[in-house]
Amino acid sequence: MNRHEVFETLKRYHALTGKVMTSEQMILAVGNTSPVELIRGIRMFDKYLDLQRGGAA
């Protein structure tokens, strides 16, 4: 997966459940994603959540 796919996976889970994935769920969901792409996707998701909560990204 690339960072955009990681981001979309996290975003979709959040939209369906209203929760953020646990570390264990994330590891299972992203498979063999490189650590760099995983971290970049997580950062994108963090910025997205900040904007959703009315904060500055």
PyRosetta script that sets phi, psi and omega in degrees:
from pyrosetta import init, pose_from_sequence

init()
pose = pose_from_sequence("MNRHEVFETLKRYHALTGKVMTSEQMILAVGNTSPVELIRGIRMFDKYLDLQRGGAA")
pose.set_psi(1, 148.2)
pose.set_omega(1, 171.6)
pose.set_phi(2, -98.5)
pose.set_psi(2, 177.8)
pose.set_omega(2, -174.6)
pose.set_phi(3, -61.4)
pose.set_psi(3, -33.0)
pose.set_omega(3, -179.8)
pose.set_phi(4, -69.1)
pose.set_psi(4, -38.2)
pose.set_omega(4, 178.1)
pose.set_phi(5, -68.4)
pose.set_psi(5, -39.2)
pose.set_omega(5, 176.0)
pose.set_phi(6, -61.1)
pose.set_psi(6, -48.7)
pose.set_omega(6, 179.2)
pose.set_phi(7, -56.4)
pose.set_psi(7, -48.6)
pose.set_omega(7, -178.7)
pose.set_phi(8, -63.4)
pose.set_psi(8, -36.5)
pose.set_omega(8, 177.4)
pose.set_phi(9, -63.1)
pose.set_psi(9, -46.4)
pose.set_omega(9, 179.5)
pose.set_phi(10, -65.8)
pose.set_psi(10, -42.0)
pose.set_omega(10, -179.3)
pose.set_phi(11, -64.7)
pose.set_psi(11, -43.6)
pose.set_omega(11, -179.7)
pose.set_phi(12, -63.2)
pose.set_psi(12, -44.1)
pose.set_omega(12, 178.6)
pose.set_phi(13, -61.5)
pose.set_psi(13, -43.2)
pose.set_omega(13, 180.0)
pose.set_phi(14, -63.7)
pose.set_psi(14, -41.0)
pose.set_omega(14, 179.8)
pose.set_phi(15, -64.9)
pose.set_psi(15, -37.1)
pose.set_omega(15, -178.1)
pose.set_phi(16, -77.2)
pose.set_psi(16, -35.4)
pose.set_omega(16, -171.9)
pose.set_phi(17, -111.5)
pose.set_psi(17, -21.1)
pose.set_omega(17, -174.5)
pose.set_phi(18, 77.5)
pose.set_psi(18, 9.5)
pose.set_omega(18, -177.9)
pose.set_phi(19, -123.7)
pose.set_psi(19, 162.9)
pose.set_omega(19, 174.3)
pose.set_phi(20, -95.7)
pose.set_psi(20, 139.5)
pose.set_omega(20, 179.5)
pose.set_phi(21, -59.5)
pose.set_psi(21, 144.5)
pose.set_omega(21, 171.4)
pose.set_phi(22, -76.4)
pose.set_psi(22, 166.6)
pose.set_omega(22, 178.2)
pose.set_phi(23, -57.8)
pose.set_psi(23, -42.4)
pose.set_omega(23, -178.7)
pose.set_phi(24, -64.2)
pose.set_psi(24, -43.2)
pose.set_omega(24, 178.2)
pose.set_phi(25, -63.0)
pose.set_psi(25, -40.8)
pose.set_omega(25, -178.2)
pose.set_phi(26, -64.8)
pose.set_psi(26, -43.3)
pose.set_omega(26, 179.3)
pose.set_phi(27, -60.3)
pose.set_psi(27, -42.9)
pose.set_omega(27, 178.6)
pose.set_phi(28, -67.3)
pose.set_psi(28, -36.0)
pose.set_omega(28, -175.8)
pose.set_phi(29, -74.9)
pose.set_psi(29, -34.0)
pose.set_omega(29, -172.7)
pose.set_phi(30, -96.3)
pose.set_psi(30, -9.2)
pose.set_omega(30, 175.8)
pose.set_phi(31, 61.4)
pose.set_psi(31, -128.8)
pose.set_omega(31, -175.3)
pose.set_phi(32, -93.5)
pose.set_psi(32, 35.7)
pose.set_omega(32, 179.1)
pose.set_phi(33, -65.3)
pose.set_psi(33, 140.1)
pose.set_omega(33, 179.1)
pose.set_phi(34, -65.1)
pose.set_psi(34, 146.6)
pose.set_omega(34, -179.9)
pose.set_phi(35, -56.3)
pose.set_psi(35, -37.6)
pose.set_omega(35, -179.4)
pose.set_phi(36, -63.7)
pose.set_psi(36, -46.7)
pose.set_omega(36, 179.7)
pose.set_phi(37, -66.9)
pose.set_psi(37, -36.7)
pose.set_omega(37, 178.1)
pose.set_phi(38, -61.8)
pose.set_psi(38, -48.6)
pose.set_omega(38, -179.9)
pose.set_phi(39, -63.4)
pose.set_psi(39, -41.5)
pose.set_omega(39, 178.8)
pose.set_phi(40, -63.6)
pose.set_psi(40, -40.1)
pose.set_omega(40, 177.6)
pose.set_phi(41, -65.6)
pose.set_psi(41, -39.7)
pose.set_omega(41, 178.3)
pose.set_phi(42, -65.0)
pose.set_psi(42, -41.2)
pose.set_omega(42, 178.5)
pose.set_phi(43, -63.7)
pose.set_psi(43, -40.0)
pose.set_omega(43, 176.3)
pose.set_phi(44, -61.0)
pose.set_psi(44, -42.4)
pose.set_omega(44, 180.0)
pose.set_phi(45, -66.0)
pose.set_psi(45, -40.2)
pose.set_omega(45, 177.2)
pose.set_phi(46, -59.8)
pose.set_psi(46, -42.9)
pose.set_omega(46, 178.1)
pose.set_phi(47, -64.5)
pose.set_psi(47, -40.9)
pose.set_omega(47, 177.1)
pose.set_phi(48, -58.8)
pose.set_psi(48, -46.6)
pose.set_omega(48, 179.2)
pose.set_phi(49, -63.3)
pose.set_psi(49, -40.3)
pose.set_omega(49, 177.2)
pose.set_phi(50, -58.1)
pose.set_psi(50, -44.3)
pose.set_omega(50, 179.5)
pose.set_phi(51, -66.3)
pose.set_psi(51, -38.2)
pose.set_omega(51, 178.8)
pose.set_phi(52, -65.2)
pose.set_psi(52, -31.1)
pose.set_omega(52, -178.6)
pose.set_phi(53, -88.8)
pose.set_psi(53, 1.5)
pose.set_omega(53, 176.8)
pose.set_phi(54, 88.1)
pose.set_psi(54, 11.5)
pose.set_omega(54, 179.4)
pose.set_phi(55, -92.0)
pose.set_psi(55, 177.8)
pose.set_omega(55, 177.0)
pose.set_phi(56, -92.3)
pose.set_psi(56, 138.9)
pose.set_omega(56, -179.1)
pose.set_phi(57, -85.2)
pose.dump_pdb("model.pdb")
